[in-house]
Amino acid sequence: MKETGHFAIKEITKIEGHANLDVEMDSGKVKKCELQIFEGQRFFESMLSGRDFSQVPLIVSRICGLCNVSHLNTAMKAVEKAFGVEASEQTLLLRQLATNGEFIKSHALHLFFLVLPDFLGRESVLDFGKEEQKFLLHGIALKKAGTEMVKLIGGRIYQTVAIRPGGFTALPEEKQLGQCLRLLEKERPLAIEAIRLFASFRDSFPFQRKTEYLALADENYSFVKGTIQSSTGLAIKDEEMTSHVHERILPYSNAKQASLGGREFRVGSLARINLNQKALEPAALDLMQELGLKFPSHTIFDNNLAQAIELLHLFDSSIRILKDFKLKKEPAQQISPCDSTGIGVTEAPRGTLYHEYKFDSKGIVQRANIIVPTNQNAHTIESDLVEFIPSLLDLPQEKANLEIEKLVRAYDPCISCATHFLKVKWKKN
């Protein structure tokens, strides 16, 4: 590639959604690097204004097919906090199971279908050799296990219908929970093999750049509760979130970028492992020790290994919950709205997710604010590329473009989530 000049990657491949990259070089250094997310804005924050609180989770679960449970759970936490509702222990456990299922299917899809070709030196899964095709079957089996759990708890696979603020409209049956447990136990060995597989690629991409990490941290490595923590020692309460995490609109992208007190940072599986690895399920920790997998890591390509580690944690966490689960009939709680603000924070597959709603006395949304993981990572992706691209000068442009795409894919960006905003200033004549 040229030391001075302009190049662009049109439509980065094998990510969720559509994005370009525009780069200008000067004497071997990057002068401009813009991750241009051009997928159309989808107006969800504006769409929520004037809606009743009961409609909010249903609407926001449509932001993304991959992350619908995460948006649903985060919105419900915000609604319940606003109106002083305490979810029951059974409700919280079922929500955790649905979340685990979403993470399993999302991680399996990303690992085996989108980034594994990068590690195997293939353009796509269509180019896998005969011996490599078994990995596609592994990915499908893992994804199915997660999908079945989401379907069981939520009532259907996408945009679940049973999970509501204060409880559930319908509960799964004991027999179905048993079937889910047996499926997880059957496919669990594939989660172990996933760690071994992606650990074998750990030295393939030596690039690393130290930055700040942010994630929920909890004694049980929970994705739905905990304290927001930073690798610099910062601890943030949910209600203080908007005092620390700020978004800005960019002239070249349909997605916002977020900063943490003005600083760039990373969220996602690597951030969670870096900050909270001691809380992983014992089998995951034992396998990490056996394979010599040490964290914290500052190479974004280890985000994929971290996803594989989380897969085993998710299987074991779900199996443990299901073995001890005693289902009881439990009606959803009645909710009395009031003039208030609620903030919900959870972990989505790609990182920390925030929902904030201001309600009036009738429970009607006056203002909505949603901060998604991809927008939090966007600045860091650009900063990584500014440092990474000069190392590719000896490569032909086509091969350099591929290496750049690999780095972006390692973040597992979700463009559908990223393009949910709209702010309009009407000019009066």
C-alpha positions in Angstrom: 0.0 0.0 0.0 1.1 3.6 -0.6 2.7 5.7 2.2 0.9 8.8 1.0 -2.6 8.9 -0.4 -6.2 8.0 0.1 -7.9 4.6 0.2 -11.3 3.4 1.3 -12.9 0.1 2.1 -16.5 0.0 0.9 -18.9 -2.1 2.9 -16.7 -4.0 5.5 -17.7 -7.6 5.1 -18.8 -10.2 7.7 -20.2 -7.8 10.3 -23.8 -7.1 11.3 -24.8 -4.2 9.2 -23.1 -1.8 6.8 -20.0 0.4 7.3 -17.2 1.9 5.2 -13.7 2.9 6.2 -12.1 6.1 4.8 -8.3 6.6 5.3 -5.8 9.2 4.3 -2.0 8.5 4.6 0.8 11.0 4.7 4.4 9.7 4.8 3.4 6.4 6.3 1.2 7.9 9.0 -2.5 7.9 9.2 -3.8 11.5 9.0 -7.5 10.6 8.8 -9.4 7.4 9.8 -13.2 7.4 9.7 -15.4 4.5 10.4 -18.4 5.5 8.4 -21.5 3.8 9.5 -24.0 4.6 6.7 -26.9 2.3 7.6 -30.0 4.5 7.8 -31.1 6.0 11.2 -33.9 4.1 12.7 -35.4 6.7 15.1 -36.0 4.5 18.1 -35.4 7.2 20.7 -37.8 9.6 19.0 -40.3 6.8 18.4 -40.5 6.2 22.1 -41.6 9.7 22.9 -45.3 9.8 23.9 -45.5 6.0 24.4 -46.9 4.2 27.4 -44.2 2.5 29.6 -45.7 -0.9 28.9 -44.9 -0.5 25.2 -41.3 0.5 25.7 -39.7 -3.0 26.0 -41.7 -4.3 23.1 -40.5 -1.4 20.9 -36.8 -1.4 21.8 -36.5 -5.2 21.4 -36.9 -4.4 17.7 -33.7 -2.4 17.6 -31.8 -5.6 16.8 -32.5 -9.2 16.1 -29.3 -10.5 17.6 -29.6 -8.3 20.8 -33.3 -8.2 21.3 -33.3 -9.8 24.8 -30.6 -7.4 25.9 -32.5 -4.4 24.8 -35.7 -5.9 26.4 -34.0 -6.6 29.7 -32.3 -3.2 29.9 -35.6 -1.4 29.2 -37.4 -3.4 31.8 -34.7 -2.6 34.4 -35.2 1.1 33.6 -39.0 0.9 33.8 -38.9 -1.1 37.1 -36.4 1.3 38.7 -38.5 4.3 37.6 -41.6 2.9 39.3 -40.1 1.1 42.3 -40.7 -2.4 41.2 -38.6 -5.3 42.6 -38.6 -8.3 40.3 -38.9 -11.7 42.0 -36.0 -14.1 42.3 -37.7 -16.5 39.8 -38.2 -13.6 37.3 -34.5 -12.6 37.6 -33.4 -16.2 37.1 -35.5 -16.6 34.0 -34.3 -13.3 32.6 -30.7 -14.5 33.2 -31.4 -17.8 31.3 -32.9 -15.8 28.3 -29.9 -13.5 28.4 -27.5 -16.5 28.5 -29.3 -18.0 25.5 -29.0 -14.8 23.5 -25.2 -14.6 24.3 -24.7 -18.2 23.2 -26.4 -17.8 19.9 -24.7 -14.4 19.2 -21.2 -15.6 20.2 -21.6 -18.8 18.2 -22.6 -17.0 15.1 -19.8 -14.5 15.3 -17.1 -17.0 16.2 -17.8 -19.8 13.7 -19.3 -17.9 10.8 -17.8 -14.4 10.7 -14.3 -14.5 12.2 -13.2 -18.2 12.0 -12.5 -17.7 8.2 -10.0 -14.9 9.3 -8.1 -17.3 11.5 -8.1 -20.1 9.0 -7.1 -17.9 6.1 -10.3 -18.4 4.2 -12.4 -15.7 2.5 -15.6 -17.1 4.0 -17.2 -20.3 5.3 -17.9 -21.3 1.7 -14.2 -21.9 1.2 -13.8 -24.2 4.2 -12.1 -27.5 3.4 -13.6 -30.9 4.2 -11.9 -31.1 7.6 -12.9 -27.5 8.4 -16.6 -28.0 7.7 -17.1 -29.7 11.0 -16.7 -26.3 12.7 -19.8 -25.1 10.9 -21.7 -27.9 12.4 -20.3 -27.0 15.8 -21.4 -23.4 15.4 -24.9 -24.4 14.3 -25.3 -26.8 17.3 -24.1 -24.1 19.8 -26.4 -21.5 18.2 -29.3 -23.9 18.4 -28.8 -24.5 22.1 -28.9 -20.8 22.7 -31.8 -20.2 20.4 -33.9 -22.9 22.1 -33.3 -21.4 25.5 -34.4 -17.9 24.3 -37.5 -19.5 22.6 -38.4 -21.4 25.8 -38.2 -18.4 28.1 -39.3 -15.6 25.8 -42.1 -17.4 23.9 -40.4 -17.0 20.5 -36.9 -16.7 19.1 -36.8 -13.0 18.1 -38.5 -10.1 19.7 -39.7 -12.2 22.6 -43.3 -11.8 23.8 -43.4 -13.4 27.2 -40.9 -11.2 29.1 -42.5 -8.1 30.6 -41.8 -5.5 33.3 -42.7 -7.1 36.6 -42.7 -10.7 35.4 -43.9 -12.9 32.5 -47.1 -13.2 30.5 -46.5 -16.9 30.3 -44.0 -19.3 32.0 -42.3 -22.3 30.5 -43.3 -25.8 31.6 -41.2 -28.0 33.9 -40.9 -30.5 31.1 -39.5 -27.9 28.7 -37.0 -26.7 31.2 -35.8 -30.3 31.5 -35.4 -30.6 27.7 -33.4 -27.4 27.6 -31.1 -28.7 30.4 -30.5 -31.9 28.4 -29.7 -30.0 25.2 -27.2 -27.8 27.0 -25.5 -30.8 28.6 -25.3 -32.5 25.2 -23.7 -29.5 23.5 -21.4 -28.4 26.3 -18.3 -30.2 25.0 -18.5 -28.1 21.9 -18.1 -25.0 24.1 -14.9 -26.5 25.5 -13.6 -27.3 22.0 -14.4 -23.7 21.0 -12.0 -22.4 23.7 -9.3 -24.8 22.5 -9.8 -23.8 18.9 -9.6 -20.1 19.3 -6.8 -20.4 21.9 -4.7 -22.1 19.2 -4.9 -18.9 17.1 -3.8 -16.6 19.9 -0.4 -15.7 18.4 -1.8 -15.1 14.9 -2.5 -11.4 15.4 0.2 -9.9 17.6 -1.1 -6.3 17.4 -2.0 -4.8 20.8 -2.8 -1.4 22.1 -3.6 -0.6 25.7 -6.7 1.3 26.5 -9.4 1.6 29.2 -12.0 -1.1 29.7 -15.6 -0.8 31.0 -18.0 -3.5 32.0 -20.5 -4.6 34.7 -18.7 -6.6 37.4 -20.5 -9.0 39.7 -19.5 -11.9 42.0 -21.4 -14.3 39.7 -20.2 -12.8 36.3 -23.7 -11.7 35.7 -24.8 -10.0 32.5 -27.9 -8.4 34.1 -26.6 -7.0 37.4 -23.5 -5.6 39.0 -21.5 -2.4 39.3 -20.2 -0.5 36.2 -16.4 -0.7 36.7 -13.4 0.6 34.7 -9.9 -0.8 34.4 -8.7 2.5 35.9 -10.6 1.8 39.2 -13.6 3.8 38.4 -16.9 2.5 39.9 -20.1 4.0 38.5 -23.7 3.7 39.8 -26.4 3.2 37.2 -28.0 6.5 38.0 -24.6 8.2 37.5 -24.0 6.7 34.1 -24.9 9.8 32.0 -22.4 11.9 34.1 -19.6 9.7 32.8 -20.5 8.3 29.4 -21.2 11.0 26.8 -22.2 10.6 23.1 -21.4 13.0 20.2 -22.8 13.1 16.6 -20.3 12.8 13.8 -20.5 14.5 10.4 -19.4 11.4 8.6 -21.4 8.6 10.3 -25.0 7.8 11.0 -23.9 6.4 14.4 -22.8 8.4 17.5 -19.5 7.9 19.3 -19.3 7.6 23.1 -16.5 8.6 25.4 -15.9 8.0 29.1 -15.1 11.3 30.7 -13.7 12.4 27.4 -11.6 9.2 27.0 -11.9 6.3 24.6 -12.6 2.9 26.0 -13.5 -0.7 25.1 -16.5 -2.7 26.0 -17.5 -6.3 25.2 -16.2 -9.8 26.1 -12.6 -8.8 26.3 -13.5 -6.0 28.8 -15.6 -8.4 30.9 -12.8 -11.0 31.0 -10.2 -8.4 31.8 -12.2 -6.9 34.6 -14.1 -9.9 36.1 -12.4 -13.1 35.1 -12.3 -14.4 38.7 -16.1 -14.6 38.7 -16.2 -17.1 35.8 -17.6 -20.6 36.3 -14.9 -23.0 37.7 -14.6 -25.1 34.5 -13.8 -22.0 32.4 -11.2 -20.9 34.9 -9.6 -24.4 35.0 -9.4 -24.6 31.2 -7.9 -21.1 31.0 -5.2 -22.2 33.5 -4.6 -25.5 31.6 -4.1 -23.6 28.3 -2.0 -20.8 29.9 -4.6 -18.1 28.9 -3.7 -15.1 30.9 -5.7 -11.9 31.1 -5.9 -8.9 31.1 -5.0 -8.7 27.4 -4.7 -5.6 25.2 -5.0 -7.2 21.8 -8.5 -6.8 20.4 -8.2 -10.1 18.6 -8.4 -11.7 22.0 -12.0 -10.5 22.1 -12.9 -13.6 20.1 -11.1 -15.9 22.5 -12.9 -14.1 25.4 -16.2 -14.8 23.6 -15.3 -18.5 23.4 -14.5 -18.5 27.1 -17.8 -16.9 27.8 -19.5 -19.7 25.9 -18.4 -22.3 28.4 -19.3 -20.0 31.3 -22.8 -19.5 29.8 -23.4 -23.2 29.4 -22.3 -24.0 32.9 -24.2 -21.1 34.5 -27.4 -22.1 32.7 -27.0 -25.8 33.6 -26.4 -24.9 37.2 -29.5 -22.7 37.3 -31.7 -25.3 35.5 -30.6 -28.1 37.8 -31.8 -26.2 40.9 -34.8 -24.5 39.3 -38.2 -25.0 41.0 -40.8 -23.4 38.8 -43.8 -21.9 40.5 -46.9 -20.0 39.2 -46.3 -16.4 39.7 -48.4 -13.6 38.2 -46.7 -10.5 36.8 -46.6 -7.6 39.3 -49.0 -4.6 38.8 -47.1 -1.4 38.1 -48.3 2.0 39.2 -46.6 4.7 37.1 -45.4 8.0 38.5 -43.4 11.1 37.4 -39.9 9.7 37.5 -36.7 8.7 35.6 -35.3 5.2 35.3 -31.9 3.9 34.1 -31.2 0.3 33.2 -27.7 -1.1 32.7 -26.9 -4.6 31.5 -24.3 -6.4 29.4 -25.3 -7.2 25.8 -23.1 -9.6 23.8 -21.1 -6.7 22.4 -20.7 -4.8 25.7 -22.4 -2.6 28.2 -25.9 -1.3 27.3 -27.7 1.7 28.8 -31.4 2.7 28.6 -32.7 5.9 30.3 -36.3 7.0 30.3 -38.1 10.0 31.7 -41.8 9.3 32.4 -44.6 11.7 33.4 -47.2 10.9 36.1 -49.2 8.6 33.7 -46.2 6.6 32.7 -45.8 8.2 29.3 -42.3 8.6 27.9 -41.1 12.2 27.8 -37.5 11.5 26.8 -35.4 8.4 25.9 -31.7 7.9 25.8 -30.1 4.6 24.6 -26.3 4.1 24.5 -25.2 0.9 22.7 -21.9 -1.0 22.8 -20.9 -0.4 19.2 -21.1 3.4 19.7 -18.9 3.0 22.7 -16.3 1.0 20.8 -16.3 3.2 17.6 -13.7 5.7 18.8 -11.4 2.9 20.0 -11.7 1.1 16.6 -10.5 4.2 14.8 -7.6 4.7 17.3 -6.6 1.1 16.9 -6.5 1.5 13.1 -4.5 4.7 13.3 -1.7 2.6 15.0 -2.3 -0.6 13.1 -2.4 0.6 9.5 1.2 1.8 9.3 2.4 -1.8 10.1 0.8 -2.9 6.8 2.7 -0.7 4.4 4.7 -3.6 2.9 1.5 -5.4 1.9 -0.4 -5.0 -1.4 -3.5 -2.8 -0.8 -5.9 -5.7 -1.2 -4.2 -7.7 1.5 -3.8 -4.7 3.8 -7.6 -4.1 3.4 -8.2 -7.6 4.6 -6.1 -7.2 7.7 -7.9 -4.0 8.5 -11.3 -5.7 8.1 -10.1 -8.5 10.5 -9.4 -5.9 13.2 -12.8 -4.3 12.8 -14.5 -7.7 12.8 -12.8 -8.7 16.0 -14.9 -6.1 17.8 -18.1 -7.8 16.6 -19.8 -4.5 15.8 -23.6 -4.4 15.6 -24.6 -1.6 13.2 -28.3 -2.1 13.6 -28.0 -1.1 17.2 -25.6 1.8 16.4 -28.0 3.6 14.1 -31.0 4.1 16.4 -30.7 7.8 17.0 -32.3 10.9 15.5 -32.1 14.5 16.6 -33.9 17.0 14.4 -33.7 20.8 14.7 -36.7 22.4 12.9 -36.0 25.8 11.3 -39.0 28.0 11.4 -39.6 30.5 8.6 
